[in-house]
Amino acid sequence: MFFQIIALLAGFLRPGITTVKGAPDPLGGTEQAGAMVPNGALLQQFGAFAQNAAPVFGNFTQTLIPNTPVARTYTGNELVGGIIRRFTPGAAFTDCTPTATDIVNAIPGAKANQSFITLIANLGSGLMTLGAGTGVTIAGTATIGSAQMRLFLGQVTGSAAVTLTNCFGWNLGTGGTNVSGL
């Protein structure tokens, strides 16, 4: 009976596994059930949140692409960042979205049906066409005229599938009108 009580107390007290702590563990010393676990990536995110350094997604950024005659494929971060300002050559050209996988990977914790907006401005004189990368579907108008900007609503439809829907466009002040919609 004596040994059963000792075994029971030892099970509850777990002597020798952890030490008495006077203050909470710093992030680097986080324990789970008394054992250290390899959770560096998770701790890095907790540290960023503690410093109010949220991921870029959801905070608009802008990408400025200088006048170059070469068509360009955007990165996932550029596309989900919000605003792309494209200076264009005089001739018509086609820029391309990244693959759907690259777009999904640029969204922290992306889930099906999650959405984002992208504004693409054509600041040059040539007609711009937005081409779809692998796994990307573009719904509606994919052309952006000279001195025009279009708003695209992006939606994650799967782990390797994204739909970009043209919602409407703006004329950037050079006269004329820009029709709304698809």
HELIX and SHEET records of a PDB file:
HELIX    1   1 PHE A    2  LEU A   13  1                                  12    
HELIX    2   2 LEU A   27  GLY A   29  5                                   3    
HELIX    3   3 GLY A   40  ALA A   50  1                                  11    
HELIX    4   4 GLY A   76  VAL A   80  1                                   5    
HELIX    5   5 ALA A  100  ASN A  105  1                                   6    
SHEET    1   A 2 GLU A  31  GLN A  32  0                                        
SHEET    2   A 2 ALA A  35  MET A  36 -1                                        
SHEET    1   B 6 THR A  61  ILE A  65  0                                        
SHEET    2   B 6 GLY A  82  ARG A  86  1                                        
SHEET    3   B 6 SER A 115  ASN A 122  1                                        
SHEET    4   B 6 GLN A 148  GLY A 158 -1                                        
SHEET    5   B 6 ALA A 161  ASN A 171 -1                                        
SHEET    6   B 6 VAL A 136  ALA A 139  1                                        
SHEET    1   C 3 PHE A  93  CYS A  96  0                                        
SHEET    2   C 3 MET A 128  GLY A 131  1                                        
SHEET    3   C 3 THR A 143  ILE A 144 -1                                        
END                                                                             
